Amino acid sequence: MKNKKLYKRLFIVLIALYVVFTLINQQKALNQYTKTSKELVEKINEQKTHKEELSKRKNDADSLEFIEQTAREKLDMYYPNERVYIDNGM
């Protein structure tokens, strides 16, 4: 009789330990998934901001002002009869 009670109690303790161990491992995994999720949301927001900036630059690239500025700065192009003075310093 004592052996049966002892085995029952031992069995219950082992099951309780297994449940506690499983819950702890699941909580660790859940914490890791939450952290990863937050990092991914942050990356998504950064990419959305980058996409908006690129979209704005694309829209600006079609404007006459952007085309003129690019032609002046990168291609050294100017309107006819436009005088350009370059200061070489003293």
C-alpha positions, 0 to 999 in steps of 0.5 A, a space after each residue: 500500500 505504501 509503495 502504491 502511494 509513494 509511486 502515485 506521489 512520485 508520478 504526480 511530482 514528475 508530471 508537475 515538473 514536466 509541466 513546469 519545465 514545458 511552460 518555462 521553455 514555451 515562455 522563453 520561445 514566446 519572448 524570443 518571438 516577440 523580440 523578433 517580431 518587434 525588430 521586424 516591425 521596426 525594419 518594415 517601418 524603416 523600409 516604408 520611410 525609405 520608400 516614401 523618400 524614394 517616391 518623393 525623389 522620383 516625383 522631384 526628378 520629373 520637375 523642371 527645377 530638378 532637371 535644370 539643377 542636375 544639368 548645371 551641377 553634374 553636366 556643367 550645362 547652362 542656358 545660351 548667353 548665360 554668363 557663369 563666373 567662377 571665383 578661383 579665390 585670391 
